[in-house]
Amino acid sequence: MGGRVIIIPARYDSKRFPGKVLADINGWPMIRHVYERARRARGIDRVLVATDCGRIKEVVESFGGEAVMTSPDRASGTDRIAEVARGLDCEIVVNVQGDEPLIDPRAIEQLLGAFDSEHPPEMATLAAPLDDSDELADPNVVKVVADLRGMALYFSRAVIPFPDGGPPRARKHIGVYAYRKDFLLAFAGLEQTPLELSERLEQLRALEHGHSIRIVDTNYQSFNVDTPEHLEKVARMLARRRAAAMVDSVVQAGGVKIGGGNPLVLIAGPCVIESEEHLADLGGRIKQVTSEKGVPWVLKTSFDKANRSSVKSYRGPGLENGLEILARVKKQLGVPVLCDFHEPWQAER
């Protein structure tokens, strides 16, 4: 035991948009967009679709996905994934909605990070900054407030906290959940609660029964498809992304052309220069392997860390020392180099 799985609940009979999970978005059914993006999340061992619709199961299997039939009597998506999880050998279950075709794999990875802590939660979910006044007032946008430990205090369709002109700022709940398997099975068996029924928010059942929910911050802004108009908007967004990705661009480093249809080039190196000795040693080993394989290699590194919130105190050698180290290692190894700059003034220097 110890695996981590994503289960995507998908039903055909949506009230506002029947059959939406099979609706076409730029040549793929929506459920495939969700499935393929979920598969990209690192740390995931398996992705399944849980459905009570044979047609959905057939479509998922037609593109090589895995789908499991569930009872048609399940009241919610959580009940559906709990039914599937009961038969799986896993430790963590992630619930990704079937109408989230733009789900960011990195957001799933952020959520899973909560279970790598010293005291993993029973359940975790995501929250993003909420700055839009229209969204703040929209009852379809669920808001969440948390305590100083990052545990949920309440979820609501109303405006919380009260906007009194100062902190704390509002946060939007992103409906992606992760559970310990044992808790998920227990949660599915709990009786519905008054606040859950009043707000129509299933996660309140956990809070009302005395359980905790870890809130994980993300910049991912969820976009559920609830109407044909939403579907058209997603199609336009994905078309723009594809068009941008198809534009050829070429970078030249020390005479080696990268991109634009040129042969494969390996770009590799430490994320930050730790020391000249470490850089030269690591670079030497990469050079040996790439030389044996006949693959062109460009050394890539950085003078300082982009993530200033890192718990490690070491940030890198800085610009001046870093340039000197990089110049000496470049000469020693005889390879072209690329370097990240995180501030405009660094490039100007």
Contacts in CASP RR format, 6 or more apart in sequence:
PFRMAT RR
TARGET T0000
AUTHOR 0000-0000-0000
METHOD contacts of the structure
MODEL  1
MGGRVIIIPARYDSKRFPGKVLADINGWPMIRHVYERARRARGIDRVLVA
TDCGRIKEVVESFGGEAVMTSPDRASGTDRIAEVARGLDCEIVVNVQGDE
PLIDPRAIEQLLGAFDSEHPPEMATLAAPLDDSDELADPNVVKVVADLRG
MALYFSRAVIPFPDGGPPRARKHIGVYAYRKDFLLAFAGLEQTPLELSER
LEQLRALEHGHSIRIVDTNYQSFNVDTPEHLEKVARMLARRRAAAMVDSV
VQAGGVKIGGGNPLVLIAGPCVIESEEHLADLGGRIKQVTSEKGVPWVLK
TSFDKANRSSVKSYRGPGLENGLEILARVKKQLGVPVLCDFHEPWQAER
1 89 0 8 1.000
1 90 0 8 1.000
1 91 0 8 1.000
2 89 0 8 1.000
2 90 0 8 1.000
2 91 0 8 1.000
2 92 0 8 1.000
3 45 0 8 1.000
3 46 0 8 1.000
3 89 0 8 1.000
3 90 0 8 1.000
3 91 0 8 1.000
3 92 0 8 1.000
4 43 0 8 1.000
4 44 0 8 1.000
4 45 0 8 1.000
4 90 0 8 1.000
4 91 0 8 1.000
4 92 0 8 1.000
4 93 0 8 1.000
4 94 0 8 1.000
4 112 0 8 1.000
5 44 0 8 1.000
5 45 0 8 1.000
5 46 0 8 1.000
5 47 0 8 1.000
5 48 0 8 1.000
5 85 0 8 1.000
5 88 0 8 1.000
5 90 0 8 1.000
5 92 0 8 1.000
5 93 0 8 1.000
5 94 0 8 1.000
6 38 0 8 1.000
6 41 0 8 1.000
6 44 0 8 1.000
6 46 0 8 1.000
6 47 0 8 1.000
6 48 0 8 1.000
6 93 0 8 1.000
6 94 0 8 1.000
6 95 0 8 1.000
6 96 0 8 1.000
6 108 0 8 1.000
7 47 0 8 1.000
7 48 0 8 1.000
7 49 0 8 1.000
7 50 0 8 1.000
7 81 0 8 1.000
7 84 0 8 1.000
7 85 0 8 1.000
7 93 0 8 1.000
7 94 0 8 1.000
7 95 0 8 1.000
7 96 0 8 1.000
8 31 0 8 1.000
8 34 0 8 1.000
8 35 0 8 1.000
8 38 0 8 1.000
8 47 0 8 1.000
8 48 0 8 1.000
8 49 0 8 1.000
8 50 0 8 1.000
8 95 0 8 1.000
8 96 0 8 1.000
8 97 0 8 1.000
8 98 0 8 1.000
9 49 0 8 1.000
9 50 0 8 1.000
9 51 0 8 1.000
9 77 0 8 1.000
9 78 0 8 1.000
9 80 0 8 1.000
9 81 0 8 1.000
9 95 0 8 1.000
9 97 0 8 1.000
9 98 0 8 1.000
10 21 0 8 1.000
10 31 0 8 1.000
10 49 0 8 1.000
10 50 0 8 1.000
10 51 0 8 1.000
10 53 0 8 1.000
10 56 0 8 1.000
10 98 0 8 1.000
11 21 0 8 1.000
11 51 0 8 1.000
11 52 0 8 1.000
11 53 0 8 1.000
11 56 0 8 1.000
11 77 0 8 1.000
11 80 0 8 1.000
12 18 0 8 1.000
12 19 0 8 1.000
12 21 0 8 1.000
12 22 0 8 1.000
12 51 0 8 1.000
12 53 0 8 1.000
12 55 0 8 1.000
12 56 0 8 1.000
13 19 0 8 1.000
14 20 0 8 1.000
14 21 0 8 1.000
14 99 0 8 1.000
14 226 0 8 1.000
16 226 0 8 1.000
16 227 0 8 1.000
17 23 0 8 1.000
17 225 0 8 1.000
17 226 0 8 1.000
17 227 0 8 1.000
17 228 0 8 1.000
17 230 0 8 1.000
17 231 0 8 1.000
20 30 0 8 1.000
20 99 0 8 1.000
20 225 0 8 1.000
20 226 0 8 1.000
20 231 0 8 1.000
21 29 0 8 1.000
21 30 0 8 1.000
21 31 0 8 1.000
21 34 0 8 1.000
21 56 0 8 1.000
21 98 0 8 1.000
21 99 0 8 1.000
22 29 0 8 1.000
22 30 0 8 1.000
22 31 0 8 1.000
22 55 0 8 1.000
22 56 0 8 1.000
22 59 0 8 1.000
23 29 0 8 1.000
23 30 0 8 1.000
23 225 0 8 1.000
23 228 0 8 1.000
23 231 0 8 1.000
24 30 0 8 1.000
25 33 0 8 1.000
25 101 0 8 1.000
25 231 0 8 1.000
25 234 0 8 1.000
25 235 0 8 1.000
25 238 0 8 1.000
26 235 0 8 1.000
26 238 0 8 1.000
26 239 0 8 1.000
26 242 0 8 1.000
28 36 0 8 1.000
28 63 0 8 1.000
29 59 0 8 1.000
30 98 0 8 1.000
30 99 0 8 1.000
30 101 0 8 1.000
30 225 0 8 1.000
30 231 0 8 1.000
31 49 0 8 1.000
31 56 0 8 1.000
31 59 0 8 1.000
31 60 0 8 1.000
31 98 0 8 1.000
32 59 0 8 1.000
32 60 0 8 1.000
32 63 0 8 1.000
33 101 0 8 1.000
33 102 0 8 1.000
33 238 0 8 1.000
34 96 0 8 1.000
34 97 0 8 1.000
34 98 0 8 1.000
34 99 0 8 1.000
34 100 0 8 1.000
34 101 0 8 1.000
34 103 0 8 1.000
35 47 0 8 1.000
35 49 0 8 1.000
35 60 0 8 1.000
35 63 0 8 1.000
35 65 0 8 1.000
37 101 0 8 1.000
37 102 0 8 1.000
37 103 0 8 1.000
37 104 0 8 1.000
37 105 0 8 1.000
38 44 0 8 1.000
38 47 0 8 1.000
38 96 0 8 1.000
38 103 0 8 1.000
38 105 0 8 1.000
38 108 0 8 1.000
39 47 0 8 1.000
40 105 0 8 1.000
41 105 0 8 1.000
41 106 0 8 1.000
41 108 0 8 1.000
41 109 0 8 1.000
41 112 0 8 1.000
42 105 0 8 1.000
42 109 0 8 1.000
43 109 0 8 1.000
43 112 0 8 1.000
44 94 0 8 1.000
44 108 0 8 1.000
44 112 0 8 1.000
45 90 0 8 1.000
46 66 0 8 1.000
46 88 0 8 1.000
46 90 0 8 1.000
47 65 0 8 1.000
47 66 0 8 1.000
48 66 0 8 1.000
48 67 0 8 1.000
48 68 0 8 1.000
48 84 0 8 1.000
49 56 0 8 1.000
49 57 0 8 1.000
49 60 0 8 1.000
49 65 0 8 1.000
49 66 0 8 1.000
49 67 0 8 1.000
49 68 0 8 1.000
49 98 0 8 1.000
50 67 0 8 1.000
50 68 0 8 1.000
50 70 0 8 1.000
50 77 0 8 1.000
50 80 0 8 1.000
50 81 0 8 1.000
50 83 0 8 1.000
50 84 0 8 1.000
51 57 0 8 1.000
51 60 0 8 1.000
51 67 0 8 1.000
51 68 0 8 1.000
51 69 0 8 1.000
51 70 0 8 1.000
51 80 0 8 1.000
52 69 0 8 1.000
52 70 0 8 1.000
52 71 0 8 1.000
52 72 0 8 1.000
52 74 0 8 1.000
52 80 0 8 1.000
54 69 0 8 1.000
56 67 0 8 1.000
57 67 0 8 1.000
57 68 0 8 1.000
57 69 0 8 1.000
60 66 0 8 1.000
60 67 0 8 1.000
61 67 0 8 1.000
68 84 0 8 1.000
70 80 0 8 1.000
70 83 0 8 1.000
70 84 0 8 1.000
71 83 0 8 1.000
74 80 0 8 1.000
74 83 0 8 1.000
76 202 0 8 1.000
77 95 0 8 1.000
78 95 0 8 1.000
78 177 0 8 1.000
78 184 0 8 1.000
78 187 0 8 1.000
78 188 0 8 1.000
78 202 0 8 1.000
79 188 0 8 1.000
81 93 0 8 1.000
81 95 0 8 1.000
81 184 0 8 1.000
82 184 0 8 1.000
82 185 0 8 1.000
82 187 0 8 1.000
82 188 0 8 1.000
82 189 0 8 1.000
83 188 0 8 1.000
85 93 0 8 1.000
85 181 0 8 1.000
85 184 0 8 1.000
85 185 0 8 1.000
86 185 0 8 1.000
88 181 0 8 1.000
90 181 0 8 1.000
91 180 0 8 1.000
91 181 0 8 1.000
92 112 0 8 1.000
92 115 0 8 1.000
92 178 0 8 1.000
92 179 0 8 1.000
92 180 0 8 1.000
92 181 0 8 1.000
93 178 0 8 1.000
93 179 0 8 1.000
93 180 0 8 1.000
93 181 0 8 1.000
93 184 0 8 1.000
94 108 0 8 1.000
94 111 0 8 1.000
94 112 0 8 1.000
94 176 0 8 1.000
94 177 0 8 1.000
94 178 0 8 1.000
95 176 0 8 1.000
95 177 0 8 1.000
95 178 0 8 1.000
95 179 0 8 1.000
96 103 0 8 1.000
96 108 0 8 1.000
96 176 0 8 1.000
97 175 0 8 1.000
97 176 0 8 1.000
97 224 0 8 1.000
99 224 0 8 1.000
99 225 0 8 1.000
99 226 0 8 1.000
100 176 0 8 1.000
100 222 0 8 1.000
100 223 0 8 1.000
100 224 0 8 1.000
100 225 0 8 1.000
101 223 0 8 1.000
101 225 0 8 1.000
101 234 0 8 1.000
101 238 0 8 1.000
102 223 0 8 1.000
102 234 0 8 1.000
102 237 0 8 1.000
102 238 0 8 1.000
103 176 0 8 1.000
103 220 0 8 1.000
103 222 0 8 1.000
104 218 0 8 1.000
104 220 0 8 1.000
106 220 0 8 1.000
107 126 0 8 1.000
107 174 0 8 1.000
107 176 0 8 1.000
107 218 0 8 1.000
107 220 0 8 1.000
108 176 0 8 1.000
110 126 0 8 1.000
110 216 0 8 1.000
110 217 0 8 1.000
110 218 0 8 1.000
111 124 0 8 1.000
111 125 0 8 1.000
111 126 0 8 1.000
111 176 0 8 1.000
111 177 0 8 1.000
111 178 0 8 1.000
111 216 0 8 1.000
111 218 0 8 1.000
112 178 0 8 1.000
113 216 0 8 1.000
114 120 0 8 1.000
114 121 0 8 1.000
114 124 0 8 1.000
114 178 0 8 1.000
114 214 0 8 1.000
114 216 0 8 1.000
115 121 0 8 1.000
115 124 0 8 1.000
115 178 0 8 1.000
115 180 0 8 1.000
120 180 0 8 1.000
121 151 0 8 1.000
121 180 0 8 1.000
121 212 0 8 1.000
121 213 0 8 1.000
121 214 0 8 1.000
122 179 0 8 1.000
122 180 0 8 1.000
122 183 0 8 1.000
122 206 0 8 1.000
122 211 0 8 1.000
122 212 0 8 1.000
122 213 0 8 1.000
123 177 0 8 1.000
123 178 0 8 1.000
123 179 0 8 1.000
123 180 0 8 1.000
123 183 0 8 1.000
123 184 0 8 1.000
123 187 0 8 1.000
123 206 0 8 1.000
123 211 0 8 1.000
123 212 0 8 1.000
123 213 0 8 1.000
123 214 0 8 1.000
124 177 0 8 1.000
124 178 0 8 1.000
124 179 0 8 1.000
124 213 0 8 1.000
124 214 0 8 1.000
124 215 0 8 1.000
124 216 0 8 1.000
125 152 0 8 1.000
125 173 0 8 1.000
125 174 0 8 1.000
125 175 0 8 1.000
125 176 0 8 1.000
125 177 0 8 1.000
125 178 0 8 1.000
125 203 0 8 1.000
125 213 0 8 1.000
125 214 0 8 1.000
125 215 0 8 1.000
125 216 0 8 1.000
126 173 0 8 1.000
126 174 0 8 1.000
126 175 0 8 1.000
126 176 0 8 1.000
126 215 0 8 1.000
126 216 0 8 1.000
126 217 0 8 1.000
126 218 0 8 1.000
126 220 0 8 1.000
127 144 0 8 1.000
127 146 0 8 1.000
127 171 0 8 1.000
127 172 0 8 1.000
127 173 0 8 1.000
127 174 0 8 1.000
127 215 0 8 1.000
127 216 0 8 1.000
127 217 0 8 1.000
127 218 0 8 1.000
128 171 0 8 1.000
128 172 0 8 1.000
128 174 0 8 1.000
128 217 0 8 1.000
128 218 0 8 1.000
128 219 0 8 1.000
128 220 0 8 1.000
128 221 0 8 1.000
128 222 0 8 1.000
129 169 0 8 1.000
129 171 0 8 1.000
129 172 0 8 1.000
129 219 0 8 1.000
130 136 0 8 1.000
130 141 0 8 1.000
130 143 0 8 1.000
130 169 0 8 1.000
130 170 0 8 1.000
130 171 0 8 1.000
130 172 0 8 1.000
131 169 0 8 1.000
135 141 0 8 1.000
135 172 0 8 1.000
136 143 0 8 1.000
136 159 0 8 1.000
136 163 0 8 1.000
136 170 0 8 1.000
137 159 0 8 1.000
139 157 0 8 1.000
139 158 0 8 1.000
140 157 0 8 1.000
141 157 0 8 1.000
141 172 0 8 1.000
142 155 0 8 1.000
142 156 0 8 1.000
142 157 0 8 1.000
142 172 0 8 1.000
142 173 0 8 1.000
142 175 0 8 1.000
142 201 0 8 1.000
143 155 0 8 1.000
143 156 0 8 1.000
143 157 0 8 1.000
143 158 0 8 1.000
143 159 0 8 1.000
143 160 0 8 1.000
143 170 0 8 1.000
143 171 0 8 1.000
143 172 0 8 1.000
143 173 0 8 1.000
144 152 0 8 1.000
144 154 0 8 1.000
144 155 0 8 1.000
144 156 0 8 1.000
144 160 0 8 1.000
144 171 0 8 1.000
144 172 0 8 1.000
144 173 0 8 1.000
144 215 0 8 1.000
145 152 0 8 1.000
145 153 0 8 1.000
145 154 0 8 1.000
145 160 0 8 1.000
145 161 0 8 1.000
145 168 0 8 1.000
145 171 0 8 1.000
146 152 0 8 1.000
146 153 0 8 1.000
146 171 0 8 1.000
146 215 0 8 1.000
147 153 0 8 1.000
150 214 0 8 1.000
150 215 0 8 1.000
151 212 0 8 1.000
151 213 0 8 1.000
151 214 0 8 1.000
151 215 0 8 1.000
152 203 0 8 1.000
152 207 0 8 1.000
152 212 0 8 1.000
152 213 0 8 1.000
152 214 0 8 1.000
152 215 0 8 1.000
154 160 0 8 1.000
154 204 0 8 1.000
154 207 0 8 1.000
155 173 0 8 1.000
155 199 0 8 1.000
155 201 0 8 1.000
155 203 0 8 1.000
155 204 0 8 1.000
155 207 0 8 1.000
156 199 0 8 1.000
156 201 0 8 1.000
157 199 0 8 1.000
157 200 0 8 1.000
157 201 0 8 1.000
159 170 0 8 1.000
160 170 0 8 1.000
161 168 0 8 1.000
161 170 0 8 1.000
163 170 0 8 1.000
171 215 0 8 1.000
171 217 0 8 1.000
172 221 0 8 1.000
172 222 0 8 1.000
174 218 0 8 1.000
174 220 0 8 1.000
174 221 0 8 1.000
174 222 0 8 1.000
175 222 0 8 1.000
176 222 0 8 1.000
177 203 0 8 1.000
179 187 0 8 1.000
183 211 0 8 1.000
187 205 0 8 1.000
187 206 0 8 1.000
187 211 0 8 1.000
190 205 0 8 1.000
190 206 0 8 1.000
190 209 0 8 1.000
192 205 0 8 1.000
193 204 0 8 1.000
193 205 0 8 1.000
193 208 0 8 1.000
193 209 0 8 1.000
194 208 0 8 1.000
195 201 0 8 1.000
195 204 0 8 1.000
195 207 0 8 1.000
195 208 0 8 1.000
196 202 0 8 1.000
196 204 0 8 1.000
196 205 0 8 1.000
196 208 0 8 1.000
203 213 0 8 1.000
206 212 0 8 1.000
206 213 0 8 1.000
207 213 0 8 1.000
223 230 0 8 1.000
223 233 0 8 1.000
223 234 0 8 1.000
224 230 0 8 1.000
225 231 0 8 1.000
225 234 0 8 1.000
248 259 0 8 1.000
248 260 0 8 1.000
248 261 0 8 1.000
249 259 0 8 1.000
249 260 0 8 1.000
250 257 0 8 1.000
250 258 0 8 1.000
250 259 0 8 1.000
250 260 0 8 1.000
250 262 0 8 1.000
251 257 0 8 1.000
251 258 0 8 1.000
251 259 0 8 1.000
251 338 0 8 1.000
252 258 0 8 1.000
253 298 0 8 1.000
253 336 0 8 1.000
253 337 0 8 1.000
253 338 0 8 1.000
254 336 0 8 1.000
255 336 0 8 1.000
256 265 0 8 1.000
256 296 0 8 1.000
256 298 0 8 1.000
256 336 0 8 1.000
257 265 0 8 1.000
258 265 0 8 1.000
258 267 0 8 1.000
258 298 0 8 1.000
259 265 0 8 1.000
263 296 0 8 1.000
264 295 0 8 1.000
264 296 0 8 1.000
265 295 0 8 1.000
265 296 0 8 1.000
265 297 0 8 1.000
265 298 0 8 1.000
266 286 0 8 1.000
266 290 0 8 1.000
266 295 0 8 1.000
266 296 0 8 1.000
266 297 0 8 1.000
266 298 0 8 1.000
267 297 0 8 1.000
267 298 0 8 1.000
267 300 0 8 1.000
267 338 0 8 1.000
268 286 0 8 1.000
268 297 0 8 1.000
268 298 0 8 1.000
268 299 0 8 1.000
268 300 0 8 1.000
269 282 0 8 1.000
269 283 0 8 1.000
269 286 0 8 1.000
269 299 0 8 1.000
269 300 0 8 1.000
269 301 0 8 1.000
270 278 0 8 1.000
270 279 0 8 1.000
270 282 0 8 1.000
270 301 0 8 1.000
271 301 0 8 1.000
271 302 0 8 1.000
271 305 0 8 1.000
272 301 0 8 1.000
272 302 0 8 1.000
272 303 0 8 1.000
272 304 0 8 1.000
272 305 0 8 1.000
272 314 0 8 1.000
272 315 0 8 1.000
272 316 0 8 1.000
273 279 0 8 1.000
273 301 0 8 1.000
273 302 0 8 1.000
273 303 0 8 1.000
273 316 0 8 1.000
273 317 0 8 1.000
273 322 0 8 1.000
273 325 0 8 1.000
273 326 0 8 1.000
274 314 0 8 1.000
274 316 0 8 1.000
275 325 0 8 1.000
276 325 0 8 1.000
276 328 0 8 1.000
276 329 0 8 1.000
279 301 0 8 1.000
279 325 0 8 1.000
279 326 0 8 1.000
279 329 0 8 1.000
280 329 0 8 1.000
280 332 0 8 1.000
280 333 0 8 1.000
283 299 0 8 1.000
283 329 0 8 1.000
283 333 0 8 1.000
283 335 0 8 1.000
284 333 0 8 1.000
286 297 0 8 1.000
286 299 0 8 1.000
287 297 0 8 1.000
287 333 0 8 1.000
287 335 0 8 1.000
290 296 0 8 1.000
290 297 0 8 1.000
297 335 0 8 1.000
298 335 0 8 1.000
298 336 0 8 1.000
298 337 0 8 1.000
298 338 0 8 1.000
299 329 0 8 1.000
299 330 0 8 1.000
299 333 0 8 1.000
299 335 0 8 1.000
299 336 0 8 1.000
299 337 0 8 1.000
299 338 0 8 1.000
300 337 0 8 1.000
300 338 0 8 1.000
300 339 0 8 1.000
300 340 0 8 1.000
301 326 0 8 1.000
301 337 0 8 1.000
301 339 0 8 1.000
301 340 0 8 1.000
302 316 0 8 1.000
302 339 0 8 1.000
302 340 0 8 1.000
302 342 0 8 1.000
303 316 0 8 1.000
303 317 0 8 1.000
303 318 0 8 1.000
303 319 0 8 1.000
303 321 0 8 1.000
303 322 0 8 1.000
303 323 0 8 1.000
303 339 0 8 1.000
303 340 0 8 1.000
303 346 0 8 1.000
304 315 0 8 1.000
304 316 0 8 1.000
304 317 0 8 1.000
304 318 0 8 1.000
304 319 0 8 1.000
304 342 0 8 1.000
305 315 0 8 1.000
305 316 0 8 1.000
306 340 0 8 1.000
306 342 0 8 1.000
308 315 0 8 1.000
316 322 0 8 1.000
317 325 0 8 1.000
319 346 0 8 1.000
319 349 0 8 1.000
326 337 0 8 1.000
326 339 0 8 1.000
330 336 0 8 1.000
330 337 0 8 1.000
341 347 0 8 1.000
END
